[in-house]
């Protein structure tokens, strides 16, 4: 983990106690991109039994947008360039680990036998 990732993870960990108090077990951010454009989706919150939590129901003030931005920044550099890629970054509050699942898009071509007409 490089220095930037360490700083980013420390910022994410600062949300841990508030997330626990709000009953959040995991928060995930999905992203995708290609052709020099990329974006991330709104953060998704999960309770311990994997049911979705509506952000508006949180009793504690948590800057979910900022947390989502921090998590999205773990996406690989250049995921939005060329063919691009997609993935999900998940913060597990219990283990305090951040998991990146990423796939790159790729263009594959298969040569056909020449034909004459």
Number of C-alpha atoms within 10 A of each C-alpha: 7 6 8 11 13 11 12 15 19 11 15 21 17 11 15 18 12 13 21 14 11 17 17 24 21 24 23 22 24 22 20 21 21 18 11 12 13 16 14 19 14 15 21 17 22 18 15 12 8 11 11 14 18 10 12 7 8 14 10 11 9 14 9 17 11 13 21 23 16 18 27 24 16 18 23 15 8 14 25 22 14 15 14 19 21 21 20 20 23 23 24 17 21 12 9 13 14 18 14 18 11 17 13 15 16 10 6 5 6 5 5 6 6 5 5 4 2
